[in-house]
Amino acid sequence: MNPWKLSEEELQARGAEHTAREMCQQPDAWEETTVLLEQQAAAITAFVKPLLAKPELRIIFTGAGTSAYAGDIIAPYLREKTGRDILSIATTDIVSAPHQFLHDGRATVLVSFARSGDSPESIGAFDLAEQLVEEIYQVVITCNADGALARKARELPEHTLTLLMPPQTNDKSFAMTSSFTSMLVTGLLIFDMDDFAANKALVQRVAACGRRVLQSGHGLPELAAAGFERIVFLGSGALYGLARETCLKVLELTGGRIAAVSETVMGFRHGPKSIVDDKTLIVMWLSGNAYTHEYEMDLLREFHHDAGSFKVLAVTPAPDAAVAGLADYVVSLDEGADGPWGSDAYLALGYVLFDHILALAASLSKGVAPDTPCPSGSVNRVVKGVVIHQLAE
């Protein structure tokens, strides 16, 4: 299952061994994650259910970079499903302006996503929540049992819950791939335990589709080598969170040699469209929601009639003839069109594989080693150089 059609020896020689393996292991890791959550279902329910009985409860998903974007995908989905006050706020925002985001007087759950758990901002946000919110509960979702964040949570068992991802998801490569998606699965499921069986089946369906995507490649490695200098990622709602993450992945893996930006479908006309030139690829993550899709189709029609040689790649839940008539390239998560997905957050889980195929191929086309795209060390796997300043009482 190698969409780039490169041997292990070739991947190793080009500095892509770890990134490629971690991308391709994702469907298996998602299913393993659901098994781990099922084994811990009693403990998760015992922690979460009393909290959900609090009508004033505030849930904040947090992380930095890719870990923040997991929350950007999950929060809109859970907010719609539960009607609760659920937000996604990056740790980088919390630590720099904590009083704008952490308020005493309301029960709050801070859900931290962290691959290593050693980023200064992750630890800083955890500590600030303890300092500023009297009724604070913390959920730590991490790939590293020995990280500083997991250790801190274990010291406060009375109001924390730590959930460890499968060991292989503690990615060795620079960019977060299987770590991100496994934590995404966890965040989607733990506040919806009453529907765990149905949600687990949905993850299994996404995993099955994902294996087919990774097997096929859908011509994306060839598209990535077509010489694009800019890539624009567009999505709505939860899929805007995906757009932000997929944009970052291209920037990271190409070492910035391809300029990538993200925006909402509706927001793109309001200035950001200025970035489009003849060497631009526009990637649209299309929603499974019929109403949202009307706005996407409007923009696709606009692109279809615009002058210029830019190209549009539309990613759809299932084959769509109307979309195919407007976009230059179309790929579908579920070629068999096996019923509706129910939520764009689960679509995002599968869609990300298309970006991973594209981003790694783009990296290789630019002569970059995906495992270490920034050999100078100015950008690191675990952020360095951040000082968390003491907040006065």
SETOR-54050 format. One record per residue (C-alpha): residue number from 0; x, y, z. Coordinates in nm, 4 decimals, always signed. Last residue first. Layout:
<recs>
REC num     east    north       up
REC NUM        X        Y        Z
...
</recs>
This chain:
<recs>
REC num     east    north       up
REC 392  -0.1606  +3.5995  +4.0597
REC 391  +0.1073  +3.7180  +3.8200
REC 390  +0.1607  +3.4992  +3.5164
REC 389  +0.5117  +3.3571  +3.4857
REC 388  +0.6497  +3.3662  +3.1344
REC 387  +0.6552  +3.0563  +2.9155
REC 386  +0.9762  +3.0781  +2.7109
REC 385  +0.9666  +2.9252  +2.3617
REC 384  +1.3033  +2.8486  +2.2012
REC 383  +1.2212  +2.5014  +2.0798
REC 382  +0.9139  +2.3477  +1.9181
REC 381  +0.9174  +1.9690  +1.8966
REC 380  +0.9680  +1.8449  +1.5390
REC 379  +1.1754  +2.1564  +1.4724
REC 378  +1.1790  +2.4653  +1.2498
REC 377  +1.5051  +2.6660  +1.2338
REC 376  +1.6893  +2.3337  +1.2529
REC 375  +1.8900  +2.3904  +0.9355
REC 374  +1.7781  +2.0471  +0.8126
REC 373  +1.4234  +2.1747  +0.7562
REC 372  +1.2436  +1.9071  +0.5531
REC 371  +1.3736  +1.6223  +0.7721
REC 370  +1.1485  +1.3187  +0.7131
REC 369  +1.0139  +1.4763  +0.3936
REC 368  +1.3603  +1.5053  +0.2296
REC 367  +1.3207  +1.7936  -0.0159
REC 366  +1.4109  +1.7719  -0.3855
REC 365  +1.1133  +1.9822  -0.4917
REC 364  +0.9367  +1.6842  -0.6501
REC 363  +0.9992  +1.4874  -0.3288
REC 362  +0.8135  +1.7445  -0.1227
REC 361  +0.5294  +1.7606  -0.3738
REC 360  +0.4965  +1.3815  -0.3561
REC 359  +0.4822  +1.3977  +0.0246
REC 358  +0.2220  +1.6746  +0.0119
REC 357  -0.0051  +1.5110  -0.2470
REC 356  -0.0228  +1.1724  -0.0753
REC 355  -0.0751  +1.3402  +0.2622
REC 354  -0.3390  +1.5679  +0.1131
REC 353  -0.5414  +1.2778  -0.0216
REC 352  -0.5055  +1.1063  +0.3159
REC 351  -0.6575  +1.4075  +0.4911
REC 350  -0.9879  +1.3400  +0.3165
REC 349  -1.0552  +1.0312  +0.5266
REC 348  -1.0517  +1.2035  +0.8653
REC 347  -1.2081  +1.5139  +0.7143
REC 346  -1.5074  +1.3079  +0.6017
REC 345  -1.5535  +1.2088  +0.9651
REC 344  -1.5674  +1.5753  +1.0645
REC 343  -1.7964  +1.6438  +0.7684
REC 342  -2.0698  +1.4561  +0.9482
REC 341  -2.3470  +1.2148  +0.8529
REC 340  -2.1402  +1.0270  +0.5990
REC 339  -2.4234  +0.9496  +0.3588
REC 338  -2.4594  +0.6077  +0.1926
REC 337  -2.2031  +0.3756  +0.0351
REC 336  -2.1087  +0.5901  -0.2646
REC 335  -1.8914  +0.3053  -0.3997
REC 334  -1.6061  +0.5421  -0.4856
REC 333  -1.6050  +0.6610  -0.1275
REC 332  -1.3349  +0.9225  -0.0745
REC 331  -1.3747  +1.0798  -0.4165
REC 330  -1.1195  +1.2466  -0.6439
REC 329  -1.1930  +1.5151  -0.9007
REC 328  -0.9497  +1.7042  -1.1242
REC 327  -1.0100  +2.0019  -1.3521
REC 326  -1.3297  +2.0955  -1.1712
REC 325  -1.6583  +2.2049  -1.3301
REC 324  -1.8153  +1.9042  -1.5034
REC 323  -1.6763  +1.6663  -1.2432
REC 322  -1.8608  +1.8617  -0.9739
REC 321  -2.1920  +1.8043  -1.1493
REC 320  -2.1101  +1.4361  -1.2064
REC 319  -2.0430  +1.3678  -0.8380
REC 318  -1.8577  +1.0542  -0.7290
REC 317  -1.8665  +1.0237  -0.3492
REC 316  -1.7557  +1.2332  -0.0496
REC 315  -1.5864  +1.4783  -0.2866
REC 314  -1.2380  +1.6240  -0.3273
REC 313  -1.2252  +1.8907  -0.5972
REC 312  -0.8888  +1.9751  -0.7535
REC 311  -0.8960  +2.3073  -0.9380
REC 310  -0.6272  +2.4276  -1.1782
REC 309  -0.4850  +2.7717  -1.2554
REC 308  -0.4462  +2.8565  -1.6235
REC 307  -0.6227  +3.1902  -1.6232
REC 306  -0.9633  +3.3440  -1.6856
REC 305  -1.2475  +3.2686  -1.4491
REC 304  -1.5513  +3.0808  -1.5814
REC 303  -1.4835  +2.7467  -1.4144
REC 302  -1.3619  +2.9220  -1.0995
REC 301  -1.6992  +3.0937  -1.0669
REC 300  -1.8834  +2.7679  -1.1252
REC 299  -1.6734  +2.6049  -0.8530
REC 298  -1.7545  +2.8959  -0.6225
REC 297  -2.1290  +2.8506  -0.6695
REC 296  -2.0912  +2.4740  -0.6293
REC 295  -1.9279  +2.5253  -0.2914
REC 294  -2.2129  +2.7512  -0.1820
REC 293  -2.4686  +2.4852  -0.2751
REC 292  -2.2575  +2.2249  -0.0953
REC 291  -2.3207  +2.3919  +0.2397
REC 290  -2.6926  +2.3237  +0.1968
REC 289  -2.6435  +1.9627  +0.0873
REC 288  -2.4071  +1.8732  +0.3718
REC 287  -2.1485  +1.6175  +0.2586
REC 286  -1.8980  +1.8983  +0.2223
REC 285  -1.6340  +1.9432  -0.0457
REC 284  -1.2661  +1.9876  +0.0420
REC 283  -1.1581  +2.2203  -0.2382
REC 282  -0.7964  +2.2179  -0.3527
REC 281  -0.6884  +2.5134  -0.5684
REC 280  -0.3629  +2.4589  -0.7601
REC 279  -0.1791  +2.7755  -0.8559
REC 278  +0.0808  +2.8222  -1.1298
REC 277  -0.1357  +3.0502  -1.3461
REC 276  -0.2028  +3.2865  -1.0558
REC 275  -0.4307  +3.2811  -0.7538
REC 274  -0.3131  +3.4831  -0.4525
REC 273  -0.5747  +3.7546  -0.5039
REC 272  -0.8444  +3.5058  -0.4033
REC 271  -0.7540  +3.5957  -0.0440
REC 270  -0.9394  +3.9294  -0.0763
REC 269  -1.3009  +3.8615  +0.0160
REC 268  -1.3652  +3.5981  -0.2506
REC 267  -1.2036  +3.3282  -0.0369
REC 266  -1.4260  +3.3914  +0.2648
REC 265  -1.7201  +3.1847  +0.1428
REC 264  -1.5141  +2.8721  +0.0783
REC 263  -1.3153  +2.9238  +0.3954
REC 262  -0.9450  +2.9923  +0.3658
REC 261  -0.6098  +2.8175  +0.3516
REC 260  -0.2717  +2.9165  +0.2098
REC 259  +0.0251  +2.7288  +0.0665
REC 258  +0.3459  +2.8594  -0.0894
REC 257  +0.5473  +2.5701  -0.2299
REC 256  +0.9161  +2.5792  -0.1402
REC 255  +0.8141  +2.6311  +0.2228
REC 254  +1.0134  +2.3311  +0.3446
REC 253  +0.8125  +2.1153  +0.1069
REC 252  +0.6929  +1.8906  +0.3899
REC 251  +0.6101  +2.1732  +0.6267
REC 250  +0.4317  +2.4057  +0.3845
REC 249  +0.2343  +2.1190  +0.2325
REC 248  +0.1344  +1.9924  +0.5775
REC 247  +0.0383  +2.3395  +0.6956
REC 246  -0.2104  +2.3819  +0.4105
REC 245  -0.3562  +2.0406  +0.4908
REC 244  -0.4081  +2.1477  +0.8527
REC 243  -0.5770  +2.4788  +0.7724
REC 242  -0.7990  +2.3185  +0.5090
REC 241  -0.8958  +2.0455  +0.7572
REC 240  -1.0118  +2.3078  +1.0060
REC 239  -1.2020  +2.4640  +0.7165
REC 238  -1.3559  +2.1196  +0.6672
REC 237  -1.5181  +2.1402  +1.0089
REC 236  -1.7152  +2.4404  +0.8867
REC 235  -1.6353  +2.5123  +0.5216
REC 234  -1.3292  +2.4191  +0.3181
REC 233  -1.0644  +2.5673  +0.0891
REC 232  -0.6962  +2.4829  +0.0400
REC 231  -0.4838  +2.6975  -0.1935
REC 230  -0.1616  +2.5616  -0.3418
REC 229  +0.1090  +2.7815  -0.4901
REC 228  +0.4161  +2.7031  -0.7017
REC 227  +0.2564  +2.4256  -0.9054
REC 226  +0.5060  +2.2375  -1.1214
REC 225  +0.3113  +1.9307  -1.2310
REC 224  +0.4903  +1.6996  -0.9847
REC 223  +0.2051  +1.7136  -0.7323
REC 222  -0.0389  +1.6073  -1.0055
REC 221  +0.1689  +1.2970  -1.0761
REC 220  +0.1723  +1.2033  -0.7084
REC 219  -0.2054  +1.2719  -0.6990
REC 218  -0.3000  +1.0277  -0.9765
REC 217  -0.5677  +0.8697  -0.7575
REC 216  -0.3048  +0.7236  -0.5202
REC 215  -0.4716  +0.3866  -0.5711
REC 214  -0.3651  +0.1795  -0.2708
REC 213  -0.3649  +0.4755  -0.0349
REC 212  -0.7163  +0.5737  -0.1433
REC 211  -0.8372  +0.2134  -0.1144
REC 210  -0.6966  +0.1889  +0.2383
REC 209  -0.8673  +0.5145  +0.3256
REC 208  -1.2065  +0.3878  +0.2120
REC 207  -1.1748  +0.0945  +0.4521
REC 206  -1.0542  +0.3276  +0.7273
REC 205  -1.3462  +0.5644  +0.6698
REC 204  -1.5855  +0.2712  +0.7044
REC 203  -1.4115  +0.1546  +1.0212
REC 202  -1.4382  +0.5060  +1.1625
REC 201  -1.8111  +0.5021  +1.0837
REC 200  -1.8497  +0.1654  +1.2568
REC 199  -1.6798  +0.3121  +1.5641
REC 198  -1.9225  +0.6029  +1.5507
REC 197  -2.2228  +0.3696  +1.5441
REC 196  -2.0904  +0.1648  +1.8358
REC 195  -1.9891  +0.4741  +2.0368
REC 194  -2.3249  +0.6509  +2.0107
REC 193  -2.3684  +0.6971  +2.3862
REC 192  -1.9945  +0.7672  +2.4043
REC 191  -2.0218  +1.0992  +2.2209
REC 190  -1.7757  +1.3130  +2.4139
REC 189  -1.5036  +1.0504  +2.3727
REC 188  -1.5583  +0.9763  +2.0041
REC 187  -1.4569  +1.2768  +1.7953
REC 186  -1.1609  +1.3623  +2.0162
REC 185  -1.0301  +1.0081  +1.9924
REC 184  -1.0568  +0.9939  +1.6144
REC 183  -0.8732  +1.3272  +1.5884
REC 182  -0.5989  +1.1966  +1.8183
REC 181  -0.5506  +0.9084  +1.5765
REC 180  -0.5535  +1.1506  +1.2828
REC 179  -0.2892  +1.3823  +1.4227
REC 178  -0.0505  +1.1120  +1.5444
REC 177  -0.0833  +0.9300  +1.2126
REC 176  +0.0330  +1.2447  +1.0315
REC 175  +0.2379  +1.4978  +1.2283
REC 174  +0.5330  +1.6257  +1.0284
REC 173  +0.8966  +1.5823  +1.1316
REC 172  +0.9049  +1.2046  +1.1161
REC 171  +0.9340  +0.9716  +1.4126
REC 170  +0.5600  +0.9755  +1.4669
REC 169  +0.4254  +0.8837  +1.8089
REC 168  +0.1507  +0.6979  +1.6213
REC 167  +0.3344  +0.3659  +1.6562
REC 166  +0.2560  +0.3572  +2.0290
REC 165  -0.1232  +0.3495  +1.9801
REC 164  -0.2721  +0.6665  +2.1359
REC 163  -0.2753  +0.7336  +2.5078
REC 162  -0.5752  +0.8844  +2.6836
REC 161  -0.5175  +1.0745  +3.0068
REC 160  -0.8146  +1.1876  +3.2162
REC 159  -0.7779  +1.4619  +3.4761
REC 158  -0.9756  +1.5803  +3.7773
REC 157  -0.8892  +1.3420  +4.0626
REC 156  -0.5871  +1.1985  +3.8799
REC 155  -0.3706  +1.5099  +3.9250
REC 154  -0.0119  +1.3758  +3.9140
REC 153  -0.1003  +1.1597  +3.6121
REC 152  -0.1898  +1.4761  +3.4220
REC 151  +0.1551  +1.6242  +3.4780
REC 150  +0.3248  +1.3080  +3.3524
REC 149  +0.1106  +1.3017  +3.0390
REC 148  +0.2017  +1.6645  +2.9678
REC 147  +0.5750  +1.6116  +3.0267
REC 146  +0.5886  +1.3252  +2.7784
REC 145  +0.6513  +0.9672  +2.8915
REC 144  +0.3201  +0.8235  +2.7690
REC 143  +0.3745  +0.9874  +2.4306
REC 142  +0.0984  +0.9795  +2.1695
REC 141  -0.1242  +1.2206  +2.3560
REC 140  -0.4834  +1.3041  +2.4435
REC 139  -0.4858  +1.4866  +2.7771
REC 138  -0.8290  +1.5598  +2.9231
REC 137  -0.8390  +1.8262  +3.1928
REC 136  -1.1091  +1.9328  +3.4346
REC 135  -1.1170  +2.2794  +3.5877
REC 134  -1.3549  +2.4143  +3.8497
REC 133  -1.1419  +2.6981  +3.9877
REC 132  -1.0139  +2.8205  +3.6528
REC 131  -0.7082  +3.0491  +3.6535
REC 130  -0.4159  +2.8475  +3.7934
REC 129  -0.5075  +2.4986  +3.6755
REC 128  -0.5947  +2.6347  +3.3314
REC 127  -0.2645  +2.8223  +3.3292
REC 126  -0.0722  +2.5026  +3.4055
REC 125  -0.2291  +2.3056  +3.1200
REC 124  -0.1820  +2.5971  +2.8794
REC 123  +0.1861  +2.6251  +2.9742
REC 122  +0.2511  +2.2526  +2.9343
REC 121  +0.1078  +2.2556  +2.5839
REC 120  +0.2827  +2.5844  +2.5054
REC 119  +0.6233  +2.4485  +2.6070
REC 118  +0.5912  +2.1520  +2.3690
REC 117  +0.6741  +1.8292  +2.5520
REC 116  +0.3479  +1.6409  +2.5145
REC 115  +0.5036  +1.4541  +2.2242
REC 114  +0.2024  +1.4241  +1.9952
REC 113  -0.0164  +1.6623  +2.1926
REC 112  -0.3899  +1.7273  +2.1896
REC 111  -0.5178  +1.8972  +2.5053
REC 110  -0.8848  +1.8908  +2.6061
REC 109  -0.9541  +2.1632  +2.8620
REC 108  -1.2845  +2.0973  +3.0365
REC 107  -1.4370  +2.3995  +3.2055
REC 106  -1.6867  +2.4499  +3.4871
REC 105  -1.7714  +2.8169  +3.4838
REC 104  -1.6917  +3.0820  +3.7453
REC 103  -1.3319  +3.1401  +3.6409
REC 102  -1.2563  +3.2357  +3.2844
REC 101  -0.9802  +3.1104  +3.0557
REC 100  -0.9855  +3.2605  +2.7057
REC  99  -0.9089  +3.6322  +2.7166
REC  98  -0.7397  +3.6016  +3.0562
REC  97  -0.4837  +3.3642  +2.9059
REC  96  -0.3395  +3.6039  +2.6457
REC  95  -0.0029  +3.4587  +2.5333
REC  94  -0.0508  +3.1142  +2.6872
REC  93  -0.4048  +3.0695  +2.5563
REC  92  -0.3315  +3.1875  +2.2027
REC  91  -0.0365  +2.9521  +2.1508
REC  90  -0.2395  +2.6774  +2.3152
REC  89  -0.4807  +2.7107  +2.0247
REC  88  -0.8491  +2.7643  +2.1001
REC  87  -1.1187  +2.5298  +1.9683
REC  86  -1.4546  +2.5884  +2.1335
REC  85  -1.7517  +2.3916  +2.2615
REC  84  -2.0422  +2.5636  +2.4362
REC  83  -2.3028  +2.2929  +2.3953
REC  82  -2.5704  +2.2297  +2.1321
REC  81  -2.4744  +1.8622  +2.1369
REC  80  -2.4536  +1.7647  +1.7693
REC  79  -2.3826  +2.1088  +1.6268
REC  78  -2.1204  +2.1942  +1.8883
REC  77  -1.9731  +1.8453  +1.8545
REC  76  -1.9187  +1.8860  +1.4801
REC  75  -1.8003  +2.2471  +1.4988
REC  74  -1.5495  +2.1555  +1.7746
REC  73  -1.3990  +1.8473  +1.6075
REC  72  -1.2364  +1.9980  +1.2988
REC  71  -1.0869  +2.3064  +1.4656
REC  70  -0.9868  +2.0849  +1.7588
REC  69  -0.7733  +1.8696  +1.5318
REC  68  -0.6378  +2.1951  +1.3883
REC  67  -0.4792  +2.2829  +1.7208
REC  66  -0.2760  +1.9598  +1.7196
REC  65  -0.1499  +2.0463  +1.3718
REC  64  -0.0078  +2.3731  +1.4984
REC  63  -0.0429  +2.3965  +1.8750
REC  62  -0.3071  +2.2262  +2.0868
REC  61  -0.6442  +2.2981  +2.2403
REC  60  -1.0031  +2.1794  +2.2536
REC  59  -1.2097  +2.3839  +2.4987
REC  58  -1.5283  +2.2473  +2.6562
REC  57  -1.7461  +2.4798  +2.8654
REC  56  -2.0006  +2.3309  +3.1040
REC  55  -2.2941  +2.5528  +3.2042
REC  54  -2.5495  +2.2722  +3.1819
REC  53  -2.3398  +2.0354  +3.3986
REC  52  -2.4615  +1.6827  +3.3179
REC  51  -2.1892  +1.6636  +3.0512
REC  50  -1.9343  +1.6685  +3.3313
REC  49  -2.0950  +1.3755  +3.5093
REC  48  -2.0785  +1.1766  +3.1802
REC  47  -1.7156  +1.2514  +3.0972
REC  46  -1.5162  +1.0854  +3.3758
REC  45  -1.7256  +0.7738  +3.4335
REC  44  -1.7820  +0.7447  +3.0573
REC  43  -1.4084  +0.7502  +2.9869
REC  42  -1.3359  +0.4974  +3.2631
REC  41  -1.6070  +0.2588  +3.1405
REC  40  -1.5072  +0.2994  +2.7756
REC  39  -1.1406  +0.2205  +2.8362
REC  38  -1.1368  -0.1022  +2.6334
REC  37  -1.3592  +0.0655  +2.3747
REC  36  -1.1138  +0.3536  +2.3530
REC  35  -0.8254  +0.1143  +2.2872
REC  34  -1.0296  -0.0645  +2.0199
REC  33  -1.1208  +0.2677  +1.8589
REC  32  -0.7517  +0.3596  +1.8470
REC  31  -0.6630  +0.0285  +1.6813
REC  30  -0.9138  +0.1074  +1.4069
REC  29  -0.7626  +0.4489  +1.3534
REC  28  -0.4086  +0.3064  +1.3587
REC  27  -0.4941  +0.0539  +1.0867
REC  26  -0.6279  +0.3330  +0.8633
REC  25  -0.3204  +0.5471  +0.9429
REC  24  -0.0337  +0.3084  +0.8685
REC  23  +0.0213  +0.4562  +0.5213
REC  22  +0.0998  +0.8059  +0.6429
REC  21  +0.3372  +0.6786  +0.9107
REC  20  +0.5213  +0.4610  +0.6599
REC  19  +0.5578  +0.7441  +0.4091
REC  18  +0.6805  +0.9912  +0.6717
REC  17  +0.9285  +0.7438  +0.8177
REC  16  +1.0934  +0.6412  +0.4901
REC  15  +1.0918  +0.9768  +0.3126
REC  14  +1.4592  +1.0752  +0.3214
REC  13  +1.5163  +1.0135  -0.0484
REC  12  +1.7351  +0.7073  +0.0031
REC  11  +1.4872  +0.5620  +0.2510
REC  10  +1.1960  +0.6053  +0.0124
REC   9  +1.3968  +0.4470  -0.2698
REC   8  +1.4979  +0.1491  -0.0539
REC   7  +1.1418  +0.0959  +0.0640
REC   6  +1.0342  +0.0922  -0.2992
REC   5  +0.8460  +0.3816  -0.4565
REC   4  +0.5022  +0.3559  -0.6110
REC   3  +0.3965  +0.6882  -0.4584
REC   2  +0.0589  +0.5430  -0.3506
REC   1  +0.2247  +0.2728  -0.1382
REC   0  +0.0000  +0.0000  +0.0000
</recs>
